[in-house]
């Protein structure tokens, strides 16, 4: 099985200084962005590190081959002929 993993940046612990001429509102947005990024990493990093099931990888490869040949995919997402 293959592994997909999100990498965690080490430099997200410090808030960037707002550009000159910007006020507290931008600093608040940066704080929110940092909070959101940390929260999302905490919730989903473990899931992103899980191996992709072989069956899903097979389905993706089958769909890629079908798309390369120009044939409708096996999932039936093509519009039926009438």
Jmol script that loads the backbone (N, CA, C; Angstrom):
load data "model"
ATOM      1  N   UNK A   1       0.827  -1.188   0.000  1.00  0.00           N
ATOM      2  CA  UNK A   1       0.000   0.000   0.000  1.00  0.00           C
ATOM      3  C   UNK A   1       0.868   1.247   0.000  1.00  0.00           C
ATOM      4  N   UNK A   2       0.398   2.274  -0.666  1.00  0.00           N
ATOM      5  CA  UNK A   2       1.130   3.529  -0.687  1.00  0.00           C
ATOM      6  C   UNK A   2       0.666   4.410   0.462  1.00  0.00           C
ATOM      7  N   UNK A   3       1.534   5.302   0.888  1.00  0.00           N
ATOM      8  CA  UNK A   3       1.201   6.228   1.969  1.00  0.00           C
ATOM      9  C   UNK A   3       1.185   7.649   1.431  1.00  0.00           C
ATOM     10  N   UNK A   4       0.169   8.395   1.809  1.00  0.00           N
ATOM     11  CA  UNK A   4       0.128   9.826   1.548  1.00  0.00           C
ATOM     12  C   UNK A   4       0.244  10.509   2.901  1.00  0.00           C
ATOM     13  N   UNK A   5       1.097  11.472   3.006  1.00  0.00           N
ATOM     14  CA  UNK A   5       1.248  12.152   4.281  1.00  0.00           C
ATOM     15  C   UNK A   5       1.346  13.645   4.051  1.00  0.00           C
ATOM     16  N   UNK A   6       0.685  14.382   4.911  1.00  0.00           N
ATOM     17  CA  UNK A   6       0.809  15.834   4.883  1.00  0.00           C
ATOM     18  C   UNK A   6       2.034  16.187   5.711  1.00  0.00           C
ATOM     19  N   UNK A   7       2.812  17.091   5.224  1.00  0.00           N
ATOM     20  CA  UNK A   7       3.980  17.502   5.993  1.00  0.00           C
ATOM     21  C   UNK A   7       3.596  18.682   6.861  1.00  0.00           C
ATOM     22  N   UNK A   8       4.128  18.705   8.028  1.00  0.00           N
ATOM     23  CA  UNK A   8       3.837  19.790   8.956  1.00  0.00           C
ATOM     24  C   UNK A   8       4.987  20.768   8.945  1.00  0.00           C
ATOM     25  N   UNK A   9       4.681  22.021   8.720  1.00  0.00           N
ATOM     26  CA  UNK A   9       5.712  23.040   8.691  1.00  0.00           C
ATOM     27  C   UNK A   9       6.120  23.400  10.106  1.00  0.00           C
ATOM     28  N   UNK A  10       7.397  23.538  10.312  1.00  0.00           N
ATOM     29  CA  UNK A  10       7.922  23.862  11.631  1.00  0.00           C
ATOM     30  C   UNK A  10       7.751  25.348  11.963  1.00  0.00           C
ATOM     31  N   UNK A  11       7.604  26.186  10.945  1.00  0.00           N
ATOM     32  CA  UNK A  11       7.599  27.628  11.182  1.00  0.00           C
ATOM     33  C   UNK A  11       6.203  28.197  11.384  1.00  0.00           C
ATOM     34  N   UNK A  12       5.188  27.379  11.640  1.00  0.00           N
ATOM     35  CA  UNK A  12       3.849  27.917  11.801  1.00  0.00           C
ATOM     36  C   UNK A  12       3.574  28.388  13.231  1.00  0.00           C
ATOM     37  N   UNK A  13       4.525  28.251  14.098  1.00  0.00           N
ATOM     38  CA  UNK A  13       4.305  28.609  15.494  1.00  0.00           C
ATOM     39  C   UNK A  13       4.336  30.121  15.746  1.00  0.00           C
ATOM     40  N   UNK A  14       4.917  30.887  14.860  1.00  0.00           N
ATOM     41  CA  UNK A  14       4.999  32.321  15.056  1.00  0.00           C
ATOM     42  C   UNK A  14       4.089  33.034  14.081  1.00  0.00           C
ATOM     43  N   UNK A  15       3.412  34.041  14.576  1.00  0.00           N
ATOM     44  CA  UNK A  15       2.571  34.848  13.703  1.00  0.00           C
ATOM     45  C   UNK A  15       3.448  35.768  12.871  1.00  0.00           C
ATOM     46  N   UNK A  16       3.170  35.866  11.587  1.00  0.00           N
ATOM     47  CA  UNK A  16       3.938  36.804  10.778  1.00  0.00           C
ATOM     48  C   UNK A  16       3.568  38.231  11.146  1.00  0.00           C
ATOM     49  N   UNK A  17       4.524  39.123  11.052  1.00  0.00           N
ATOM     50  CA  UNK A  17       4.253  40.536  11.322  1.00  0.00           C
ATOM     51  C   UNK A  17       3.419  41.098  10.186  1.00  0.00           C
ATOM     52  N   UNK A  18       2.407  41.905  10.504  1.00  0.00           N
ATOM     53  CA  UNK A  18       1.610  42.477   9.421  1.00  0.00           C
ATOM     54  C   UNK A  18       2.447  43.446   8.591  1.00  0.00           C
ATOM     55  N   UNK A  19       2.138  43.566   7.301  1.00  0.00           N
ATOM     56  CA  UNK A  19       2.882  44.510   6.465  1.00  0.00           C
ATOM     57  C   UNK A  19       2.715  45.940   6.980  1.00  0.00           C
ATOM     58  N   UNK A  20       3.664  46.829   6.674  1.00  0.00           N
ATOM     59  CA  UNK A  20       3.541  48.216   7.122  1.00  0.00           C
ATOM     60  C   UNK A  20       2.246  48.840   6.628  1.00  0.00           C
ATOM     61  N   UNK A  21       1.613  49.609   7.491  1.00  0.00           N
ATOM     62  CA  UNK A  21       0.371  50.269   7.124  1.00  0.00           C
ATOM     63  C   UNK A  21      -0.862  49.426   7.383  1.00  0.00           C
ATOM     64  N   UNK A  22      -0.680  48.238   7.884  1.00  0.00           N
ATOM     65  CA  UNK A  22      -1.813  47.364   8.183  1.00  0.00           C
ATOM     66  C   UNK A  22      -2.073  47.406   9.683  1.00  0.00           C
ATOM     67  N   UNK A  23      -3.314  47.171  10.080  1.00  0.00           N
ATOM     68  CA  UNK A  23      -3.674  47.292  11.483  1.00  0.00           C
ATOM     69  C   UNK A  23      -3.889  45.977  12.185  1.00  0.00           C
ATOM     70  N   UNK A  24      -4.555  46.075  13.309  1.00  0.00           N
ATOM     71  CA  UNK A  24      -4.828  44.922  14.154  1.00  0.00           C
ATOM     72  C   UNK A  24      -5.757  43.920  13.474  1.00  0.00           C
ATOM     73  N   UNK A  25      -6.593  44.379  12.556  1.00  0.00           N
ATOM     74  CA  UNK A  25      -7.511  43.474  11.871  1.00  0.00           C
ATOM     75  C   UNK A  25      -6.734  42.398  11.104  1.00  0.00           C
ATOM     76  N   UNK A  26      -5.652  42.791  10.421  1.00  0.00           N
ATOM     77  CA  UNK A  26      -4.838  41.830   9.691  1.00  0.00           C
ATOM     78  C   UNK A  26      -4.137  40.868  10.643  1.00  0.00           C
ATOM     79  N   UNK A  27      -3.722  41.375  11.792  1.00  0.00           N
ATOM     80  CA  UNK A  27      -3.085  40.510  12.786  1.00  0.00           C
ATOM     81  C   UNK A  27      -4.107  39.497  13.290  1.00  0.00           C
ATOM     82  N   UNK A  28      -5.341  39.919  13.447  1.00  0.00           N
ATOM     83  CA  UNK A  28      -6.404  38.998  13.864  1.00  0.00           C
ATOM     84  C   UNK A  28      -6.664  37.933  12.821  1.00  0.00           C
ATOM     85  N   UNK A  29      -6.629  38.317  11.549  1.00  0.00           N
ATOM     86  CA  UNK A  29      -6.808  37.344  10.473  1.00  0.00           C
ATOM     87  C   UNK A  29      -5.662  36.337  10.463  1.00  0.00           C
ATOM     88  N   UNK A  30      -4.454  36.819  10.677  1.00  0.00           N
ATOM     89  CA  UNK A  30      -3.291  35.914  10.712  1.00  0.00           C
ATOM     90  C   UNK A  30      -3.416  34.948  11.892  1.00  0.00           C
ATOM     91  N   UNK A  31      -3.885  35.440  13.029  1.00  0.00           N
ATOM     92  CA  UNK A  31      -4.067  34.584  14.201  1.00  0.00           C
ATOM     93  C   UNK A  31      -5.123  33.520  13.916  1.00  0.00           C
ATOM     94  N   UNK A  32      -6.218  33.915  13.269  1.00  0.00           N
ATOM     95  CA  UNK A  32      -7.262  32.954  12.925  1.00  0.00           C
ATOM     96  C   UNK A  32      -6.728  31.912  11.947  1.00  0.00           C
ATOM     97  N   UNK A  33      -5.992  32.366  10.930  1.00  0.00           N
ATOM     98  CA  UNK A  33      -5.424  31.436   9.954  1.00  0.00           C
ATOM     99  C   UNK A  33      -4.511  30.418  10.628  1.00  0.00           C
ATOM    100  N   UNK A  34      -3.701  30.868  11.553  1.00  0.00           N
ATOM    101  CA  UNK A  34      -2.797  29.982  12.282  1.00  0.00           C
ATOM    102  C   UNK A  34      -3.591  28.990  13.128  1.00  0.00           C
ATOM    103  N   UNK A  35      -4.606  29.481  13.835  1.00  0.00           N
ATOM    104  CA  UNK A  35      -5.462  28.622  14.650  1.00  0.00           C
ATOM    105  C   UNK A  35      -6.133  27.563  13.787  1.00  0.00           C
ATOM    106  N   UNK A  36      -6.657  27.980  12.638  1.00  0.00           N
ATOM    107  CA  UNK A  36      -7.338  27.047  11.745  1.00  0.00           C
ATOM    108  C   UNK A  36      -6.372  25.999  11.204  1.00  0.00           C
ATOM    109  N   UNK A  37      -5.210  26.430  10.775  1.00  0.00           N
ATOM    110  CA  UNK A  37      -4.214  25.503  10.234  1.00  0.00           C
ATOM    111  C   UNK A  37      -3.812  24.469  11.288  1.00  0.00           C
ATOM    112  N   UNK A  38      -3.562  24.915  12.498  1.00  0.00           N
ATOM    113  CA  UNK A  38      -3.180  23.985  13.569  1.00  0.00           C
ATOM    114  C   UNK A  38      -4.306  22.998  13.863  1.00  0.00           C
ATOM    115  N   UNK A  39      -5.528  23.523  13.920  1.00  0.00           N
ATOM    116  CA  UNK A  39      -6.673  22.660  14.207  1.00  0.00           C
ATOM    117  C   UNK A  39      -6.883  21.611  13.131  1.00  0.00           C
ATOM    118  N   UNK A  40      -6.768  22.023  11.875  1.00  0.00           N
ATOM    119  CA  UNK A  40      -6.942  21.073  10.777  1.00  0.00           C
ATOM    120  C   UNK A  40      -5.844  20.011  10.784  1.00  0.00           C
ATOM    121  N   UNK A  41      -4.614  20.439  11.053  1.00  0.00           N
ATOM    122  CA  UNK A  41      -3.526  19.457  11.155  1.00  0.00           C
ATOM    123  C   UNK A  41      -3.796  18.471  12.289  1.00  0.00           C
ATOM    124  N   UNK A  42      -4.248  18.982  13.423  1.00  0.00           N
ATOM    125  CA  UNK A  42      -4.504  18.119  14.569  1.00  0.00           C
ATOM    126  C   UNK A  42      -5.601  17.102  14.249  1.00  0.00           C
ATOM    127  N   UNK A  43      -6.625  17.526  13.524  1.00  0.00           N
ATOM    128  CA  UNK A  43      -7.725  16.633  13.198  1.00  0.00           C
ATOM    129  C   UNK A  43      -7.401  15.630  12.097  1.00  0.00           C
ATOM    130  N   UNK A  44      -6.664  16.066  11.073  1.00  0.00           N
ATOM    131  CA  UNK A  44      -6.575  15.255   9.861  1.00  0.00           C
ATOM    132  C   UNK A  44      -5.203  14.693   9.527  1.00  0.00           C
ATOM    133  N   UNK A  45      -4.145  15.059  10.213  1.00  0.00           N
ATOM    134  CA  UNK A  45      -2.828  14.508   9.895  1.00  0.00           C
ATOM    135  C   UNK A  45      -2.790  12.992  10.031  1.00  0.00           C
ATOM    136  N   UNK A  46      -3.401  12.478  11.067  1.00  0.00           N
ATOM    137  CA  UNK A  46      -3.419  11.024  11.262  1.00  0.00           C
ATOM    138  C   UNK A  46      -4.133  10.313  10.130  1.00  0.00           C
ATOM    139  N   UNK A  47      -5.219  10.886   9.659  1.00  0.00           N
ATOM    140  CA  UNK A  47      -5.972  10.289   8.560  1.00  0.00           C
ATOM    141  C   UNK A  47      -5.159  10.356   7.273  1.00  0.00           C
ATOM    142  N   UNK A  48      -4.491  11.477   7.047  1.00  0.00           N
ATOM    143  CA  UNK A  48      -3.703  11.640   5.825  1.00  0.00           C
ATOM    144  C   UNK A  48      -2.517  10.677   5.794  1.00  0.00           C
ATOM    145  N   UNK A  49      -2.068  10.211   6.939  1.00  0.00           N
ATOM    146  CA  UNK A  49      -0.938   9.280   6.999  1.00  0.00           C
ATOM    147  C   UNK A  49      -1.356   7.829   6.778  1.00  0.00           C
ATOM    148  N   UNK A  50      -2.663   7.564   6.824  1.00  0.00           N
ATOM    149  CA  UNK A  50      -3.128   6.197   6.639  1.00  0.00           C
ATOM    150  C   UNK A  50      -2.850   5.735   5.214  1.00  0.00           C
ATOM    151  N   UNK A  51      -2.574   4.447   5.055  1.00  0.00           N
ATOM    152  CA  UNK A  51      -2.320   3.935   3.700  1.00  0.00           C
ATOM    153  C   UNK A  51      -3.601   3.968   2.869  1.00  0.00           C
ATOM    154  N   UNK A  52      -3.432   4.180   1.567  1.00  0.00           N
ATOM    155  CA  UNK A  52      -4.570   4.150   0.649  1.00  0.00           C
ATOM    156  C   UNK A  52      -4.872   2.687   0.355  1.00  0.00           C
ATOM    157  N   UNK A  53      -6.122   2.260   0.510  1.00  0.00           N
ATOM    158  CA  UNK A  53      -6.450   0.855   0.262  1.00  0.00           C
ATOM    159  C   UNK A  53      -6.131   0.445  -1.179  1.00  0.00           C
ATOM    160  N   UNK A  54      -5.654  -0.787  -1.331  1.00  0.00           N
ATOM    161  CA  UNK A  54      -5.292  -1.294  -2.655  1.00  0.00           C
ATOM    162  C   UNK A  54      -6.472  -1.238  -3.624  1.00  0.00           C
ATOM    163  N   UNK A  55      -7.663  -1.528  -3.153  1.00  0.00           N
ATOM    164  CA  UNK A  55      -8.843  -1.505  -4.016  1.00  0.00           C
ATOM    165  C   UNK A  55      -9.094  -0.100  -4.573  1.00  0.00           C
ATOM    166  N   UNK A  56      -8.922   0.920  -3.750  1.00  0.00           N
ATOM    167  CA  UNK A  56      -9.098   2.296  -4.218  1.00  0.00           C
ATOM    168  C   UNK A  56      -8.027   2.659  -5.240  1.00  0.00           C
ATOM    169  N   UNK A  57      -6.797   2.262  -4.991  1.00  0.00           N
ATOM    170  CA  UNK A  57      -5.722   2.517  -5.956  1.00  0.00           C
ATOM    171  C   UNK A  57      -6.013   1.832  -7.291  1.00  0.00           C
ATOM    172  N   UNK A  58      -6.554   0.615  -7.232  1.00  0.00           N
ATOM    173  CA  UNK A  58      -6.901  -0.102  -8.451  1.00  0.00           C
ATOM    174  C   UNK A  58      -7.995   0.634  -9.219  1.00  0.00           C
ATOM    175  N   UNK A  59      -9.011   1.110  -8.516  1.00  0.00           N
ATOM    176  CA  UNK A  59     -10.093   1.855  -9.168  1.00  0.00           C
ATOM    177  C   UNK A  59      -9.581   3.131  -9.828  1.00  0.00           C
ATOM    178  N   UNK A  60      -8.686   3.823  -9.165  1.00  0.00           N
ATOM    179  CA  UNK A  60      -8.117   5.057  -9.725  1.00  0.00           C
ATOM    180  C   UNK A  60      -7.330   4.743 -10.989  1.00  0.00           C
ATOM    181  N   UNK A  61      -6.506   3.709 -10.937  1.00  0.00           N
ATOM    182  CA  UNK A  61      -5.711   3.330 -12.109  1.00  0.00           C
ATOM    183  C   UNK A  61      -6.608   2.887 -13.265  1.00  0.00           C
ATOM    184  N   UNK A  62      -7.662   2.123 -12.964  1.00  0.00           N
ATOM    185  CA  UNK A  62      -8.603   1.708 -14.009  1.00  0.00           C
ATOM    186  C   UNK A  62      -9.264   2.921 -14.658  1.00  0.00           C
ATOM    187  N   UNK A  63      -9.646   3.900 -13.853  1.00  0.00           N
ATOM    188  CA  UNK A  63     -10.274   5.110 -14.381  1.00  0.00           C
ATOM    189  C   UNK A  63      -9.292   5.909 -15.236  1.00  0.00           C
ATOM    190  N   UNK A  64      -8.046   5.987 -14.816  1.00  0.00           N
ATOM    191  CA  UNK A  64      -7.036   6.696 -15.612  1.00  0.00           C
ATOM    192  C   UNK A  64      -6.837   6.032 -16.973  1.00  0.00           C
ATOM    193  N   UNK A  65      -6.767   4.697 -16.965  1.00  0.00           N
ATOM    194  CA  UNK A  65      -6.600   3.977 -18.229  1.00  0.00           C
ATOM    195  C   UNK A  65      -7.801   4.203 -19.144  1.00  0.00           C
ATOM    196  N   UNK A  66      -9.005   4.161 -18.582  1.00  0.00           N
ATOM    197  CA  UNK A  66     -10.210   4.379 -19.378  1.00  0.00           C
ATOM    198  C   UNK A  66     -10.240   5.796 -19.944  1.00  0.00           C
ATOM    199  N   UNK A  67      -9.829   6.776 -19.150  1.00  0.00           N
ATOM    200  CA  UNK A  67      -9.809   8.161 -19.617  1.00  0.00           C
ATOM    201  C   UNK A  67      -8.778   8.347 -20.726  1.00  0.00           C
ATOM    202  N   UNK A  68      -7.649   7.671 -20.610  1.00  0.00           N
ATOM    203  CA  UNK A  68      -6.607   7.778 -21.631  1.00  0.00           C
ATOM    204  C   UNK A  68      -7.070   7.177 -22.957  1.00  0.00           C
ATOM    205  N   UNK A  69      -7.902   6.150 -22.880  1.00  0.00           N
ATOM    206  CA  UNK A  69      -8.419   5.511 -24.094  1.00  0.00           C
ATOM    207  C   UNK A  69      -9.627   6.265 -24.654  1.00  0.00           C
ATOM    208  N   UNK A  70     -10.189   7.168 -23.851  1.00  0.00           N
ATOM    209  CA  UNK A  70     -11.364   7.912 -24.290  1.00  0.00           C
ATOM    210  C   UNK A  70     -12.645   7.126 -24.149  1.00  0.00           C
ATOM    211  N   UNK A  71     -12.636   6.105 -23.309  1.00  0.00           N
ATOM    212  CA  UNK A  71     -13.837   5.305 -23.094  1.00  0.00           C
ATOM    213  C   UNK A  71     -14.543   5.776 -21.836  1.00  0.00           C
ATOM    214  N   UNK A  72     -15.858   5.571 -21.759  1.00  0.00           N
ATOM    215  CA  UNK A  72     -16.576   5.954 -20.525  1.00  0.00           C
ATOM    216  C   UNK A  72     -16.044   5.155 -19.347  1.00  0.00           C
ATOM    217  N   UNK A  73     -16.055   5.770 -18.192  1.00  0.00           N
ATOM    218  CA  UNK A  73     -15.534   5.067 -17.010  1.00  0.00           C
ATOM    219  C   UNK A  73     -16.500   3.991 -16.536  1.00  0.00           C
ATOM    220  N   UNK A  74     -15.985   3.100 -15.737  1.00  0.00           N
ATOM    221  CA  UNK A  74     -16.776   1.964 -15.276  1.00  0.00           C
ATOM    222  C   UNK A  74     -17.740   2.349 -14.157  1.00  0.00           C
ATOM    223  N   UNK A  75     -17.618   3.565 -13.591  1.00  0.00           N
ATOM    224  CA  UNK A  75     -18.490   3.985 -12.506  1.00  0.00           C
ATOM    225  C   UNK A  75     -19.843   4.454 -13.009  1.00  0.00           C
ATOM    226  N   UNK A  76     -19.979   4.621 -14.324  1.00  0.00           N
ATOM    227  CA  UNK A  76     -21.253   5.019 -14.875  1.00  0.00           C
ATOM    228  C   UNK A  76     -21.539   6.501 -14.751  1.00  0.00           C
ATOM    229  N   UNK A  77     -20.529   7.347 -14.719  1.00  0.00           N
ATOM    230  CA  UNK A  77     -20.770   8.766 -14.580  1.00  0.00           C
ATOM    231  C   UNK A  77     -21.029   9.442 -15.916  1.00  0.00           C
ATOM    232  N   UNK A  78     -20.816   8.713 -17.001  1.00  0.00           N
ATOM    233  CA  UNK A  78     -21.097   9.264 -18.329  1.00  0.00           C
ATOM    234  C   UNK A  78     -22.603   9.325 -18.528  1.00  0.00           C
ATOM    235  N   UNK A  79     -23.058  10.289 -19.319  1.00  0.00           N
ATOM    236  CA  UNK A  79     -24.468  10.417 -19.633  1.00  0.00           C
ATOM    237  C   UNK A  79     -24.902   9.234 -20.493  1.00  0.00           C
ATOM    238  N   UNK A  80     -26.006   8.591 -20.159  1.00  0.00           N
ATOM    239  CA  UNK A  80     -26.467   7.480 -20.987  1.00  0.00           C
ATOM    240  C   UNK A  80     -27.012   7.997 -22.329  1.00  0.00           C
ATOM    241  N   UNK A  81     -26.840   7.179 -23.380  1.00  0.00           N
ATOM    242  CA  UNK A  81     -27.363   7.553 -24.687  1.00  0.00           C
ATOM    243  C   UNK A  81     -28.872   7.346 -24.692  1.00  0.00           C
ATOM    244  N   UNK A  82     -29.590   8.222 -25.410  1.00  0.00           N
ATOM    245  CA  UNK A  82     -31.055   8.095 -25.452  1.00  0.00           C
ATOM    246  C   UNK A  82     -31.526   7.881 -26.853  1.00  0.00           C
TER     247      UNK A  82
END
end "model"
wireframe off; spacefill off
backbone 0.3
color backbone group
